[in-house]
Amino acid sequence: MATDFKTILNLTVPMIVQIGKRKLPVSEVLSLAPGSIIELPKSADEELAFCINNKTIGTGSAVKVGENFGIRITEINSARDRAETVLGG
């Protein structure tokens, strides 16, 4: 049993950080080109949602980590909620 639990803890799951959502008319999608800018209905200072299995498990703010982006967690669901999300419950 302990080996099974260790195996589960070592699984990787995709995490998505959402900066915003917006619907676009097909005509706008077809006119997109390199350099196009799509404005999102969200302030640049707002918290970002981060998701596992397409479910939000917390929020945070964007940070720079070396040359990469990161997220500093400001709120997170309980460990139980996160486990249920990861395990598909």
C-alpha positions as CSV (number, residue, x, y, z in Angstrom):
1,M,0.0,0.0,0.0
2,A,2.8,2.5,0.9
3,T,4.4,1.9,-2.5
4,D,1.1,2.7,-4.3
5,F,0.8,5.9,-2.3
6,K,4.3,7.0,-3.2
7,T,3.6,6.3,-6.8
8,I,0.5,8.5,-6.7
9,L,2.5,11.3,-5.0
10,N,5.1,11.1,-7.8
11,L,2.6,11.5,-10.6
12,T,2.7,14.8,-12.5
13,V,-0.5,16.8,-13.4
14,P,-0.7,19.7,-15.8
15,M,-1.2,23.1,-14.1
16,I,-2.7,26.0,-16.0
17,V,-2.4,29.7,-14.9
18,Q,-5.2,31.7,-16.5
19,I,-4.5,35.4,-17.3
20,G,-8.0,35.8,-18.7
21,K,-10.7,34.6,-21.0
22,R,-12.5,36.3,-23.9
23,K,-14.8,35.3,-26.7
24,L,-13.7,36.4,-30.2
25,P,-15.7,36.6,-33.4
26,V,-14.5,34.1,-36.0
27,S,-13.7,37.1,-38.3
28,E,-11.3,38.4,-35.6
29,V,-9.7,35.0,-35.1
30,L,-9.1,34.7,-38.9
31,S,-7.5,38.2,-39.0
32,L,-4.9,37.4,-36.3
33,A,-1.3,37.8,-37.3
34,P,2.1,38.0,-35.6
35,G,2.1,41.2,-33.6
36,S,-1.7,41.2,-33.0
37,I,-2.8,42.2,-29.5
38,I,-5.9,40.7,-27.9
39,E,-7.1,42.7,-24.9
40,L,-8.4,40.7,-22.0
41,P,-11.2,41.9,-19.7
42,K,-8.9,41.7,-16.7
43,S,-6.8,44.3,-14.9
44,A,-3.0,43.7,-15.1
45,D,-3.0,43.9,-11.2
46,E,-5.7,41.2,-10.7
47,E,-5.0,37.9,-9.2
48,L,-4.5,35.0,-11.6
49,A,-6.4,31.7,-11.2
50,F,-4.4,28.5,-11.3
51,C,-6.1,25.2,-12.2
52,I,-5.5,21.5,-12.1
53,N,-7.8,19.3,-14.2
54,N,-9.6,22.5,-15.4
55,K,-10.7,23.3,-11.8
56,T,-9.4,26.4,-10.0
57,I,-7.5,25.4,-6.9
58,G,-6.1,28.8,-5.9
59,T,-5.1,32.3,-7.0
60,G,-1.8,34.1,-7.1
61,S,0.1,37.0,-8.6
62,A,2.6,36.8,-11.5
63,V,6.3,37.0,-10.6
64,K,9.5,36.9,-12.5
65,V,11.8,33.9,-11.7
66,G,15.0,34.5,-13.5
67,E,14.0,34.8,-17.1
68,N,10.8,32.9,-16.6
69,F,7.3,33.7,-15.2
70,G,6.1,32.2,-12.0
71,I,3.1,32.6,-9.7
72,R,3.2,33.5,-6.0
73,I,0.3,31.8,-4.3
74,T,-2.0,34.1,-2.4
75,E,-5.0,31.8,-1.8
76,I,-5.2,28.0,-2.1
77,N,-8.0,25.4,-1.5
78,S,-7.7,23.0,1.3
79,A,-5.4,20.0,0.9
80,R,-8.5,17.8,0.8
81,D,-10.1,19.8,-2.0
82,R,-6.8,19.7,-3.9
83,A,-6.5,16.0,-3.5
84,E,-10.0,15.5,-4.8
85,T,-9.3,17.7,-7.8
86,V,-6.0,15.8,-8.6
87,L,-7.6,12.4,-8.1
88,G,-10.7,13.3,-10.2
89,G,-13.1,13.3,-7.2
